[in-house]
Amino acid sequence: MTYSLAVDIGGTFTDIVLRNSDGRLTVDKTLTTHDDLLEGFFGGVNSVLSKTGISSEAVDGVVVHATTVVTNALIERKGPPTALVVTEGFRDVLSIRNEHRYDMYDPQIEFPEPLVPEHLTFGIAERTLADGTVLETPSEEQIDNLARTIRESGAKSVAVCFLNSFVNAHNETLVAGRLARVLNDVFICTSSDVAPQIREYPRASTAAVNAYTMPISQPYLRRLSDRLRSEGFSNTPLIMLSSGGVVGAETAGRNPVRMIESGPAAGALAACHYAEVLGIDRLMSFDMGGTTAKACLIENCTPLITGLFEVDRRYRFKEGSGLPVTVPSIDLIEIGAGGGSIAHVDDLGLLKVGPESAGSNPGPACYGRGGDNATVTDADLMLGLIDADNFLGGDMHLDKPATEAAFARLAHSLGTTPVLSARGIYRVVTEAMASAARAHATDRGVDYRGLPLFAFGGAGPLHACGVADLLQSSSVIVPPRSSVLSAFGTLVTPLRLDLVRSDLVRLDNVDWTRTEAVIGDLEKEGRAALMEAGCAASDIEIHIGADMRYFGQQHEVSVVFPEDPRKTHDTASLSALFSDAYRTLYGVNPDHVPVEIVSWRITVNGPAIRFHAAGQPASEHGVPKAHRPVHAWQDNEMVPVYDRKDLAVGQSVQGPLIIEERETTTAIPPDWIATIDSLGCIVATKKNQN
């Protein structure tokens, strides 16, 4: 019997999944320990090992980890002093940004402070031209003087980012190598290694983010590896990346910028996995946890991938207000609407929810850990959707009097009753999530209407039907163990690494010798990373794509090629693929304009993971274990409560009803019907839906 382990550390909860080779799962959910993430990690791991009755030595399969350690460091600014070395005359690159204003009519617009302050940004005399010609190379004396200045500044990490280094990295490599020899106790990275792409500011920002988090992520991952080894686990951990792949801890530690969205990416990959198993080509995943809610479009059982996203937004969910990061990532929309999102009354007397979150400490008022603000979880408790005595299967008792006190204060501010205030929170947060998902799909040229909504996360199944109703979804699907699905997603995700390199060229003027060298270098890097993580060379697959645009445009469209263009040199087919993708987004094609490639993209995959059902539903139709008053849809409505494990395949139950399991609760509103499918998924549909 082979056992594999997955741990997903979120902003509020840490989820643990132990899976054996026949598909059976043992799971646990514990509060995230932000002071020392490994405390919660191993506390949960020891719990699932104890439940299963095995020792750590029996875990002979993979150990996969998704973590918020990088995100936390960026948001809380916990990184050590970090320096940035740039081309002389460009020290203001992080401050000037790209001159884009995310709100044209706000005269007091704000941006996050750069991770690297001006006094730790240093210029050096060097220059590489746009065609890659090295015009000026810094001398050893200049580099040694720079090294002394950096040491005196107290910087613990350094990012090197020179003009046009994505074309020719000679000067960056030279400077970084010399600095590494002189400053042997300082972490160093180059933009040409981290993000070899066109556009100076996003590349500098990405390199700065990577350097800022290296002194945190590398020691953390090494501590994790050492402790796993000392406790008897046989394999080193694999780390989930934002792009939806997993790599070895050493590779991830060198490139922590790739780990920022590792947890949400795992959830999206799990949704893709179920889409394939269920035979559904298109759906929208909906992941609502303790801190945020995320939505992702799944097309052809594959998530959309973006090459640019933002972290540490000044206005958390407003595009353009954060620090840009140019690494491949699953394309998610994220809003501050998790179970811990705090409700408040704004200056106009209106009820608002989030984006501020109570997190795990102090948490919602009902956690009894000192929180006194009404949150989404408190609203769910107030409405009777969750049971104070059955939270986490009764392992964590909720403090209902504390919730009632919080809502008494909120209701007084609103001039209404506590129950109506709770119902208002439920509706506001549902509307916010539906609105964000609607905009996310529309911006990408996708018709969201009629797509099934795949719901998971600790709070997702509670709110999914309300969101689906607003999105005109055909159904809501709640998989087994939905609360820990992101952790499960890391176990069904093959080894994968996404790489990108800019090489601006007109499609009618491609130098295939140069192109083959660029793609070949990316392939070599990807293969090396997967083999380091234990993948056999014969199991590795390569998929190639490109960022393309019409000549003269500023923004690109990413296109994946069905076959390796190095074998055919067929630029006409590449142009046709781009035209189709462009028309999908914009509805028109200026076909008279030449097409150019901005960047080449490569995905290096390991073998697919075979699926086994997570658990067996009951063999006989279940009956309600209780009835309780629920106020979500009308006052004091007595609603049947089912235990999920009692529901049999093919059983249909009519709403309103509550379906409970240890880690989450599913709410089925009036006029909805829930059916258990052959995999144990809850499939909810609205009556008389056209």
C-alpha positions, 0 to 999 in steps of 0.5 A: 500500500502506497501513501501520499501526503498533501498539505495546503497552508491557507490564510485561515486553515491548513488542510491535510490529505493522506491518500492511499493507492486505492484512493481512500482519503484521510483528511484534517483541517487545522487553524494556520499557525502564522508565527510558525507555519510548520507547527500547523503543518506537522500538527495536521500531518500527525493527526491524519497519521494517527487517524490512519494508524500508520507511521511517517515511514509508511508514507512512501509516495509523494509529499506535496506542499502548497503554501502562503509563505511567499504571499504572507511575506509580501503582504506583511512586508516581512522580508529582509533588506533587499537591494536592486542593481540596475543599469546606471541612470535607471535607479527610479524604475520601481518608483516610476512604474509604468505610469499607468493609473488604475483610476483616472479620476482619483487625484489621490491615487496610491500605489504600494511602496516598492519592495526595494527602497531608493537608498538600496537601489544601485546603478552600475555602468553597463549597456546592452542594446536591444539587439543583444549587442553588449555596448559596455561591460562593467569592470571587476573594480566597479563590481567590487566597489558595488559589493562593498556598498551593498555589504555596508547597506546591510542588504541580505538579498540582491536582484540584478536587472539590466536593460535588454538582459532578456536578449543577452544576459551576459552583463547580468550573469557577470555582475551576479557571479562576481557579487556571489563570490564576494558576498557569499552570505547574500541571496542573489538572483537575476531578472534574466533567470527569473523573468527573461521577458520584454518590458523593464518595469515588470521584469524589475518588479518580478526580480525584486519580488523574487529576491525579497522572498528568497531569504524566507522561502529557501530556509523555510523549504530547507527546514521543511525538508530537514524535518520531514527527513528527521521524522522518517518521511522517505521523500523530499517535498514537491512544491506547488507553483502558481502555474499549476505544476509541481517541482522540487523544493530546491527549484522552488526555493530559488524561484519563490516568485513562482509559488505566490498562488500555489494554493489557489492553483491547486484548487483549479487543477483539482477542478480540471481533474474532476471535469475530465473524470465527469466528462465536462469540457467547460465549467467555472471553479469556485473556491471560497475559503477563510480569507478569499474567494477565487473563480477560474474558467476551465475550458477543455478540462484546462485552466486559463493561464496568464503571464502577468498578475499582481501581488500586494494591491494597494486596493486589494482587488483593483487591477493596476494597484499592486506589484506586477509579477511576470511569471506564468500563473493560472488565471484566477479572479480573487475577491476578499469574500471568505469566511473570515471577511469582516462586515462593516458599515461604510460612511454612507451607512451601507453594509459592506463585506471585506476585503479585510479578513479576521484570518485565523487569529483572532478569527471570526467572533464565533471562534472565541479567540478574541475577535469581535467583528461580525464575519461571513462565518458568523453570518452563516452561524447566525442564519443556522446554516452551520452548527456551533456544536458540529464545526470540524465534526465537533472538534472546534466548538463555535461561540454563538453568544459571541456571534450574537453580540457581534451582530447586535452591534452591527444591527444597531449601526444598520438600524435593523435586526441581527438576523436581517443583518446576517441575511444581508451579509449572505446576500452581499457576499454572494452578489460580490462573488457573482459579479467578480466571476461575471466580469472575469469571464466577460473580459476573456470573451467567455459566455459564463451562462450555463456553465456548471459551477464547481464549488469547494473550499470551506465556505464554497458549498454554503454559498455556491447555489446563490452564486450559481443562480446569479450566474445562470449556471446549469448546476452546482457540483460539490465533490467529496472532501470539497473543503480540502480539495486544494490539497487533494489537487496537489496529489492529482497534479503531474510534475510541471514547469512553465517557462517563458522567454521574450524574443521579439520577431515578425512572423514573416521573418522568423530565424528558425535557427535562433528560435530553435536555440531559444526554445531548446534552452527553455526545454533543457531548463525544464527537463532539468527541473523535472528530473531533479524532482524525480521524473524519468526523462522518458516520461517528460512531455513538451508543449510549446506556445507563444505570446503574439500580437499584431504589429504595433500593438502593446498587448499580446494574446497567448496561444498554445500550438498543437504541435512543435513548430520547430518540426514544421516551421509553418508560420501560416498555421501559427498565424491562423491560430493567433487569428482565431484566439484574437477573434475570440477575445475581440470579435474582429481581426485586422488581418492586413496587419503583420503578426509578431511573436513577443515571447515563446512559452514552454510547458514541461510535463511529467506523467499524468496521475491516475484517478481513484474515487475519493470515497464510497457513498452509502449503499442505501438512501439516507434520511435526515439526522435532524431538523433545525431552524434556518433563517437564510431564506425565510425566518425560522424555517425548519430545514432537514439536515443530512449527513453527507456519508448517509446519502447514496448514489442516485438519491435526490433530495429537495431543498431547502436542506443542509448537508453536513460533513466534518470539514464543510456544509452544503446549503441547498436553497428552496426550489433546488434539487440535490442528487448524488452522482456515481463519484459521490459528488453532490449535483444541485440543479434548480427546478424548472431551469430553462 
